[in-house]
Amino acid sequence: MSSNHEMLTPTSSVDSSVPMDVETGPAQPIPNKGGDVKVPLNRSQFGLVFLGLMLAIMMAALDQTIVATALKAIVADFGRQELVPWIGSAYLLTSAPFGILYGKLADIFGRKWVFVFALVVFELGSLVCAAAPTMEALIIGRAVAGVGGGGIFSLVLIIISDIVSLQDRGEFFCFRWI
């Protein structure tokens, strides 16, 4: 942002307090005094974005924990009790390293599309789990879901950092206001 024509105020029904970048449109990160970067959102946009983030994190967290209650049925259907530890471990072993990678990909390609990609990968992994005919297929599906789940966890924190001021981040990271 270095030229004179970069920031314009929209003249349509869009909120006039939101700066608009000529080349990329509204809602681009704007640095403020403390070096903090905040994406300008009105109250309803913020609420919808935050609701979507909460639902995504709930979905990924539920996928991590729900297996414990279903293990008895899984073993009854598939047998192969010796592979049971891999059902939970496959998710965690792939989500941990890929979470870091998603952070860098979000810097390169943007938060929105990397987050959507993580959601799609997570859902594809969940679909493989749902259609798994064998224990091995279930473990592979859990690993693929972990690749997406790691991105979901990382990107939710990154997106919250982008839309919430530095002073309020602790409150939103801990969900203390719910």
C-alpha positions in Angstrom: 0.0 0.0 0.0 2.1 2.8 -1.2 0.3 4.9 -3.8 -2.3 7.6 -3.5 -5.2 5.8 -5.0 -5.1 2.7 -2.8 -7.7 3.5 -0.2 -11.2 4.6 -1.4 -14.4 5.0 0.5 -17.2 3.1 -1.1 -20.2 5.1 -2.3 -22.7 2.2 -2.5 -24.7 0.8 0.4 -21.5 -0.9 1.8 -20.4 0.3 5.2 -18.5 3.5 4.5 -16.2 3.0 7.5 -14.6 0.0 5.8 -11.7 1.0 3.6 -11.6 -0.4 0.1 -8.5 -1.3 -1.8 -8.8 -0.5 -5.5 -7.1 -3.7 -6.7 -8.4 -6.3 -4.3 -11.7 -5.0 -3.0 -12.9 -4.7 0.6 -11.8 -6.4 3.8 -8.1 -6.4 3.2 -5.9 -6.4 6.4 -5.1 -2.9 7.5 -2.1 -2.3 9.9 -2.9 -0.1 12.8 -0.8 1.7 15.4 0.6 -1.2 17.3 1.7 -3.1 14.3 -1.4 -5.3 14.7 -3.3 -6.3 11.5 -7.0 -6.3 11.7 -9.6 -7.1 9.0 -12.4 -4.6 9.1 -15.8 -6.4 9.6 -19.1 -5.0 10.7 -20.9 -6.6 13.7 -23.0 -9.0 11.6 -20.1 -10.1 9.4 -18.0 -10.6 12.5 -20.7 -12.7 14.1 -21.1 -14.9 11.0 -17.4 -15.4 10.6 -17.0 -16.3 14.3 -20.0 -18.7 14.2 -18.5 -20.4 11.2 -15.1 -20.7 12.9 -16.7 -22.1 16.1 -18.6 -24.7 14.1 -15.5 -25.7 12.2 -13.5 -26.1 15.4 -16.3 -28.1 17.0 -16.5 -30.4 14.0 -12.7 -31.1 14.1 -12.7 -31.5 17.9 -15.6 -33.8 17.8 -13.9 -36.0 15.2 -10.9 -36.3 17.5 -12.9 -37.4 20.5 -15.8 -39.3 19.1 -13.8 -42.4 18.3 -13.4 -43.3 21.9 -17.1 -43.9 22.2 -17.4 -45.8 19.0 -14.4 -48.2 19.5 -16.5 -51.0 20.7 -18.7 -50.9 17.7 -15.7 -50.5 15.3 -14.0 -53.6 16.7 -17.3 -55.5 16.6 -17.7 -54.6 12.9 -14.1 -54.9 11.7 -12.3 -57.1 14.2 -8.6 -56.5 14.1 -8.2 -55.3 17.7 -4.5 -54.9 17.3 -5.1 -51.9 15.0 -7.4 -50.0 17.4 -4.6 -47.7 18.7 -4.0 -46.5 15.1 -7.5 -45.2 14.8 -6.9 -42.3 17.2 -3.2 -42.0 16.5 -3.5 -41.6 12.7 -5.6 -38.5 13.2 -3.2 -36.9 15.7 0.0 -38.0 13.8 -1.1 -36.2 10.7 -2.8 -33.1 12.2 0.2 -32.0 14.2 2.8 -31.6 11.4 0.2 -30.3 8.9 -1.1 -27.6 11.2 2.3 -25.8 10.9 2.3 -26.2 7.1 -1.2 -24.7 6.8 0.0 -21.6 8.7 2.6 -21.0 6.0 0.2 -21.8 3.2 -2.2 -19.3 4.6 0.5 -16.6 4.4 1.2 -17.5 0.8 -2.3 -18.2 -0.6 -4.6 -16.4 1.8 -6.6 -17.5 4.7 -10.0 -18.1 3.1 -9.0 -20.6 0.4 -6.5 -22.5 2.6 -9.3 -22.8 5.2 -11.7 -24.0 2.6 -9.1 -26.5 1.4 -8.6 -27.8 5.0 -12.4 -28.2 5.4 -12.6 -30.1 2.1 -9.7 -32.4 3.0 -11.2 -33.0 6.5 -14.6 -33.9 4.9 -13.0 -36.2 2.3 -11.2 -38.0 5.2 -14.5 -38.3 7.1 -16.2 -39.6 3.9 -13.5 -42.3 3.6 -14.0 -43.2 7.3 -17.8 -43.5 6.8 -17.4 -45.7 3.7 -14.5 -47.8 5.1 -14.9 -51.5 4.4 -11.9 -52.5 6.4 -10.0 -51.3 9.5 -7.1 -50.3 7.2 -9.3 -48.0 5.2 -10.7 -46.5 8.4 -7.2 -45.7 9.6 -6.3 -44.1 6.2 -9.5 -42.1 6.4 -8.6 -40.9 9.9 -5.2 -39.9 8.7 -6.6 -37.9 5.8 -9.2 -36.3 8.2 -6.2 -35.4 10.4 -4.5 -33.6 7.6 -7.6 -31.4 7.2 -8.2 -31.2 11.0 -4.7 -29.8 11.6 -5.4 -27.0 9.1 -8.8 -26.3 10.7 -7.3 -25.8 14.2 -4.4 -23.7 13.0 -6.4 -21.5 10.6 -9.2 -20.8 13.2 -6.5 -19.3 15.5 -5.0 -17.4 12.6 -8.3 -16.0 11.4 -9.3 -15.0 14.9 -6.0 -13.1 15.1 -6.8 -11.4 11.9 -10.3 -10.2 12.9 -9.9 -9.5 16.6 -7.8 -6.7 18.0 -4.7 -7.6 20.0 -6.3 -6.4 23.3 -9.3 -8.7 22.8 -7.7 -11.9 21.5 -7.3 -13.6 24.8 -11.0 -13.4 25.4 -11.9 -14.8 22.0 -9.2 -17.5 22.1 -10.6 -18.8 25.4 -14.2 -18.3 24.4 -14.7 -16.7 27.8 -17.6 -14.5 26.5 -19.9 -17.5 25.7 
